Amino acid sequence: MTNESLRHTLEEKQPLLEFRGVDTYYGSLHILKSVDYRVGEGEIVALLGANGAGKTTTMKTILGIVRPRSGQVLFEGKRIDGEQTGRIVEAGIAPVPEGRRVFPRLTVLDNLKMGAWTRKDGQVKQDMDRVYDLFPRLAERKNQQAGTLSGGEQQMLAIGRALMARPRLMIMDEPSMGLSPILTERVFDTVVEINKQGTTIFMVEQNAYMALQVAVRGYVLQTGEVVLADTAPNLLASDMVRKAYLGET
Amino acid sequence: MTLDVLISGVVLGSLYAIVALGYTMVYGIIELINFAHGDVFTLGAFISIPVIQAIISQNGSTPTLGQSIFAIGAAMVVAALCCAVVGVVIERVAYRRLRNAPRLAPLITAIGVSLIMENAMAQWQGGLPVFYPTALQPSSYTILGTTLTNTQILVILGALAMMLGLDMFVNRTTIGKAMRAVAQDREAASMMGINVNFIISLTFFVGSALAGAGAVLYGIDLGSLGYDSGFTLGLFAFTAAVLGGIGNIRGAMIGGLIIGILQEYVSGLGNGVGTEWYDTAIFSVLVLILVFRPSGILGTNTAEKV
């Protein structure tokens, strides 16, 4: 797909998540510099970049933990920058945070319940069964403290916990971090599966190759600026991505 | 150790445990030693005095059991609610802004709040100990060859009920689990949409309410208190919290009982060691724990709390 036709398809419908010229700062440190992203309904979109490029800041900005100094963050066309995290989660965005961040001394079951914190409907039980179907290992260990799980199981729990919010958009921060190649592959398979079931995914990942295998589109972030935005195949083929992220010379 | 000493140790230890819970809950959630907690306890005792006086006339007539139960219950509820509100206000006014400041800043602030409260209470109640009104006609029972007063039974049962209630709240209810989630990983909890400020306020509410209700039991048991009673008691309760593992709720309960029994045991030794030595014994425990096992009896490894 050429850039021209890509832009065309994107403009046809309203994106689920959109960043419009977002600038964020930590103190006087300028992190995101007039960043634009568009994540369409049903897509898997990858965000690539080196350490310190602003990937995690992007995630925190979506969740309202970091507030942009200028620009807008829109979810389903409505501004969410400035909203409280609880409201944003309620609106349909759930995170799988970097480093998993499960609650180590709560049981697997209670971790999942925390994921459903903002839910007020009576269908939490069904979603829990769905998570257990997706990850039978979690069902086996539901009364075990999360801190006793292996890294891979904790990643499953972090994903399951996010699903408990019944999100329309799941944002994932480095889901492959600290996992073996086999486990990484399994996590990405799960991501595809979840996406097929209707959840849009915006994923930050250092493992550019894996991320672009599953994503339809991607952005490359460099010191807070989007330097490339294209379809996943085009990014995989681009010199810049090959050199910077796939270790080719 | 005789059974007598053990029983009076458990009575005293139950009171320490109740106060220790407030220290440990607050530490668990914001890693602050809330030095004002002991003074919130004192405030609870002072507030409860007029409540009891209003229900039971203090002219020497004997209150009926029904009157006693009503007076004590009302005093505990009023003291708990007042202390809870004061605790929440202290956090909101003095600690919240400093949440991301270096840890020394809120600690010094906590000492400042403690001093303000103590001086205000000294102005209000005077510098001398005041008598706590009679709420219960003293009586005693002989069980297994030892004497148990109704006050002792009241303190033990009252404290036990509070501890069981708290344990259920924290471990069985969703909001209690959210409290533990915030204590374990505040940012991750906020990502779940949990309102962290609300949970922290709730922690101060519950911890201070326990102190207020416990202060009524303390007043009835000891019969008098001064503006600085809670500060001293708070230091012992803090020791109990560290002994049990700071941040660990069941640890605070166990630590409180151990410190109470230790105090009564040392006080009863006689032969040159006695009541003037229990401070030394208790704070020696604090020093030994901090040196040899800083995580306390039930405490999780401190390294986990990153």
Interface residues (C-beta under 8 A of the other chain):
Chain A: L63 I65 Q84 T85 G86 R87 I88 V89 E90 P95 P97 R101 V102 F103 P104 R105 L106 D110 K113 M114 G115 W117 T118 G147 R161 A165
Chain B: T174 K177 A178 R180 A181 Q184 D185 E187 A188 A189 S190 M191 M192 G193 I194 N195 T300 E304
